[in-house]
Amino acid sequence: MSNLSVNFCGVHFNNPFILPSGIITEVKDHVRAIEAGFGGVTLKSLTYERREGNPLPRMWKFDCGMINSVGLRNAGIEKGSEEIAVFLKEHSGKKVPILVSLFATKVKEFLYLVEKIVPLNPSLIELNLSCPNVEDEFGKSLGMEKGASGEIMSEVKKISGKIPVIAKLSPNVANIADIAKTCEANGADGIAAINTLGPGMVIDIVKRKPILGAKKGGMSGPAVLPVAVRCVYEIYDAVKIPILGMGGVMKVEDIIQLIMAGATLIGVGTATYYKGMKVIEELKSALLKYMEGNKVKDLKELVGVAHN
């Protein structure tokens, strides 16, 4: 019988599907993803201070996906860590790993965030080095530079203890594999790829102005899948640590592509906007059917096979 469970950075997941950060905005509401059957859940990225986010509207569907500019709307680390502590306590017995995502623009802020989260003992910590929706306010993302990414990872690993730390990377760089390799060299336990592509823009031809309140935003959905597959493929060639692949997953063929490119875990985000949380059960059933039809007993048999 085929087995959907996987091991990622020493953490057991009942299935490979992860809800990416930002799909659900309120901490307590992530219970929806747990109840829907996700193998793991990533909470909305926390920042040093409270952020109200970008002007409305923040999301828009286009023919091949979605564009968003939420702008890391969150309660900030002080209140956010309290909410996470309650959430982890309430759901610790459900055997669904919880990933805490953190975003900052300075090394010292990342360190403060990690110091606040480590005592809560989440399953993993995700360092968001790649958000494209705050570029105007903060300038170039730290994750765009391998030197900066390496420095952040090196300092964070000094205080993260036994909690695995993964780096979430942007596709909007010249060499994502080089950045991943630098993160690994500085202690990263895993890589998450990719964040949204862009930024892009959609214009309302009646009002004659950009639709999003922030004018531009990151793209997700089916249109970005080939970029995600390419990035995961290149990262797999460059590092030995496991990869959480995401970007445009809508159907089982998309999942298989990312796994064959080198992903161990699969993020499913935009598909939940199209089909609701029920999509995860559909994807699990389709993946099991594929595995049984192709005599694959364990998903690790497929990881990276496109490189052979």
C-alpha positions in Angstrom: 0.0 0.0 0.0 1.3 3.5 -0.9 2.3 5.8 1.9 1.9 9.6 1.9 3.8 10.3 5.0 7.2 12.1 4.7 10.0 13.2 7.0 11.2 16.8 6.6 14.1 18.1 8.7 13.5 15.3 11.2 9.8 16.2 11.5 7.1 13.7 10.6 4.2 14.8 8.3 1.2 12.5 7.7 1.1 13.8 4.1 3.3 16.2 2.1 0.8 19.0 1.8 1.6 22.3 3.6 -0.6 25.4 3.8 1.8 28.3 2.9 2.0 31.4 5.0 -0.5 34.1 4.3 -3.4 32.1 2.9 -5.2 32.4 6.3 -4.6 35.7 8.1 -5.8 35.1 11.6 -3.8 32.7 13.8 -6.8 31.0 15.3 -8.4 30.4 11.9 -5.6 28.1 10.8 -7.6 25.3 12.5 -9.5 25.2 9.2 -6.4 23.8 7.4 -5.8 21.3 10.2 -9.4 20.1 10.0 -9.2 20.0 6.1 -6.4 17.5 6.3 -3.2 19.4 5.5 -0.1 17.6 6.5 1.3 20.8 8.0 0.3 24.4 8.5 2.4 27.6 8.1 1.1 30.6 10.1 1.0 34.1 8.7 4.4 35.8 8.8 5.0 37.9 11.9 7.0 41.1 11.9 8.7 43.2 14.6 5.9 45.7 14.7 2.2 45.5 13.9 1.5 46.0 10.2 -1.9 47.1 8.8 -0.9 45.9 5.3 -1.3 47.6 2.0 -4.3 49.6 0.8 -7.4 47.8 -0.5 -8.0 46.0 -2.7 -5.2 43.5 -1.9 -6.1 40.6 -4.1 -7.3 40.0 -7.6 -7.9 37.0 -9.9 -6.7 37.0 -13.5 -7.0 34.4 -16.2 -4.0 32.3 -15.1 -3.8 32.9 -11.3 -4.0 35.6 -8.7 -2.1 38.8 -7.9 -1.9 40.0 -4.3 -0.3 42.8 -2.3 -1.4 42.1 1.3 1.7 43.7 2.6 2.4 41.3 5.5 -0.7 42.4 7.5 -0.2 41.0 11.1 -0.4 41.8 14.8 3.3 42.1 15.3 5.5 39.9 17.4 4.3 40.8 20.9 0.6 40.1 20.3 1.3 37.6 17.6 3.5 35.4 19.8 0.8 35.3 22.4 -1.8 34.1 19.8 0.6 31.5 18.5 1.3 30.2 22.0 -2.4 29.6 22.5 -2.8 28.0 19.1 0.1 25.6 19.6 -1.2 24.6 23.0 -4.7 23.9 21.7 -3.5 21.9 18.7 -0.3 20.2 19.9 -2.1 16.8 20.2 -3.3 16.7 16.6 0.0 15.6 15.2 0.0 18.3 12.5 3.3 20.2 12.4 2.9 24.0 12.8 5.5 26.2 11.0 6.0 29.8 12.3 6.9 32.3 9.6 9.0 35.4 10.4 9.8 38.4 8.3 12.2 41.3 9.0 14.4 43.7 7.2 17.3 43.7 9.6 19.4 40.9 11.1 18.8 42.2 14.7 15.0 42.2 14.1 15.1 38.6 12.8 17.0 37.6 16.0 14.5 39.3 18.2 11.6 37.5 16.4 13.3 34.1 16.8 14.1 34.7 20.4 10.4 35.3 21.0 9.3 32.2 19.1 11.8 29.6 20.2 10.3 29.2 23.7 6.9 28.3 22.1 8.6 25.3 20.4 6.9 25.2 17.0 7.7 22.3 14.7 9.8 24.5 12.4 10.7 28.2 11.9 10.4 29.7 8.4 12.5 32.8 7.7 10.6 34.7 5.0 13.5 36.2 3.0 11.4 36.9 0.0 8.3 39.0 0.4 7.8 41.1 -2.8 5.0 43.2 -1.4 7.0 45.4 0.9 9.7 46.5 -1.6 8.6 50.1 -1.9 8.7 50.7 1.8 11.8 48.7 2.7 13.9 48.5 -0.5 15.4 45.4 -1.8 14.5 42.2 0.1 17.3 40.7 2.2 16.7 37.4 0.4 17.9 38.9 -2.9 21.5 38.9 -1.7 23.3 35.7 -0.8 25.6 37.5 1.6 22.7 38.9 3.6 20.8 35.6 3.5 23.8 33.8 4.8 24.4 36.3 7.6 20.8 36.1 8.8 20.8 32.3 8.8 24.1 32.1 10.6 23.0 34.4 13.4 19.5 32.8 13.7 20.9 29.3 14.0 22.9 30.4 17.0 19.7 30.8 19.0 17.2 28.5 17.3 18.2 25.5 19.3 16.7 22.2 18.2 14.0 23.8 16.1 14.7 23.4 12.4 15.0 26.6 10.4 14.1 26.9 6.7 14.7 29.8 4.3 11.8 30.9 2.1 13.3 32.2 -1.1 12.2 34.5 -3.9 12.2 33.5 -7.6 12.9 37.1 -8.5 16.7 36.7 -8.5 19.4 35.8 -11.0 20.5 32.6 -9.2 18.2 31.1 -6.6 20.4 28.0 -6.3 23.3 30.1 -5.2 21.3 31.8 -2.4 20.0 28.4 -1.3 23.6 27.0 -1.2 24.6 30.0 0.9 21.8 29.4 3.3 22.7 25.7 3.6 26.4 26.6 4.3 25.2 28.9 7.1 23.1 26.3 8.8 19.7 26.2 7.1 17.9 22.9 7.7 15.7 23.3 4.6 14.6 25.5 1.8 11.1 26.7 0.8 10.6 27.8 -2.8 9.1 29.8 -4.2 7.4 32.9 -2.9 5.2 34.8 -5.3 6.6 35.9 -8.7 6.8 39.5 -9.7 5.7 42.0 -8.7 3.2 42.3 -11.5 0.3 44.6 -12.2 -3.3 44.4 -13.5 -5.0 47.6 -14.9 -8.8 48.2 -14.8 -9.4 49.4 -18.4 -12.7 51.1 -17.4 -11.3 53.1 -14.5 -7.9 53.4 -16.3 -5.8 52.7 -13.2 -4.2 49.7 -11.5 -6.6 47.5 -9.7 -4.6 46.8 -6.5 -4.5 49.5 -3.9 -0.7 49.2 -3.8 -0.7 49.1 -7.7 1.5 46.0 -7.9 1.7 42.7 -6.2 3.1 39.1 -6.3 1.6 36.6 -8.7 0.6 33.1 -7.7 -1.4 30.2 -9.3 -1.0 28.1 -12.4 1.0 30.7 -14.3 3.9 30.5 -11.9 4.2 26.6 -11.8 6.9 26.3 -14.5 9.0 28.9 -12.6 8.5 27.0 -9.3 9.5 23.7 -10.9 12.7 25.3 -12.4 13.7 26.9 -9.1 13.2 23.6 -7.1 15.1 21.7 -9.8 18.1 24.1 -9.6 18.0 24.2 -5.8 18.0 20.4 -5.6 21.1 20.3 -7.7 22.9 22.8 -5.4 22.0 21.6 -1.8 21.6 18.4 0.2 18.9 19.8 2.6 15.2 19.1 1.8 13.0 21.4 -0.1 9.4 22.6 0.4 8.2 23.3 -3.1 5.3 25.6 -3.9 3.9 27.7 -6.6 0.9 27.1 -8.8 -0.2 23.6 -7.6 -3.7 22.9 -8.7 -3.7 19.2 -9.7 -1.8 16.0 -9.1 0.4 16.4 -12.2 1.7 19.7 -10.7 2.5 17.9 -7.5 4.5 15.1 -9.3 6.4 17.7 -11.3 7.6 19.5 -8.1 8.5 16.2 -6.4 10.4 14.9 -9.4 12.2 18.3 -9.5 13.3 17.7 -5.9 10.6 18.8 -3.4 9.8 16.7 -0.4 6.9 18.8 0.9 4.4 20.6 -1.3 2.7 23.9 -0.6 -0.9 24.4 -1.7 -2.2 27.9 -1.4 -4.0 29.6 -4.4 -5.9 26.3 -5.1 -7.8 26.9 -1.8 -9.1 30.1 -3.2 -10.4 28.3 -6.3 -11.8 25.2 -4.7 -11.9 25.8 -0.9 -10.1 23.8 1.7 -11.7 20.6 0.4 -9.1 20.6 -2.4 -6.6 19.0 -0.1 -8.6 15.8 0.2 -9.0 15.7 -3.6 -5.2 16.1 -4.0 -4.4 13.4 -1.5 -6.8 11.0 -3.2 -5.3 11.8 -6.6 -1.8 11.4 -5.4 -2.5 8.0 -3.8 -4.1 6.9 -7.1 -1.1 8.0 -9.0 1.3 6.2 -6.7 -0.7 3.0 -6.7 -1.0 3.1 -10.5 2.7 3.6 -10.9 3.7 1.1 -8.1 5.2 3.8 -5.9 5.1 2.8 -2.3 6.9 5.8 -0.8 7.1 9.4 -2.1 10.8 9.5 -1.5 11.1 7.2 -4.5 10.1 10.1 -6.6 12.0 13.0 -5.1 14.5 14.4 -7.6 14.1 11.6 -10.1 14.0 14.1 -13.0 17.7 14.6 -12.4 18.7 11.1 -13.3 
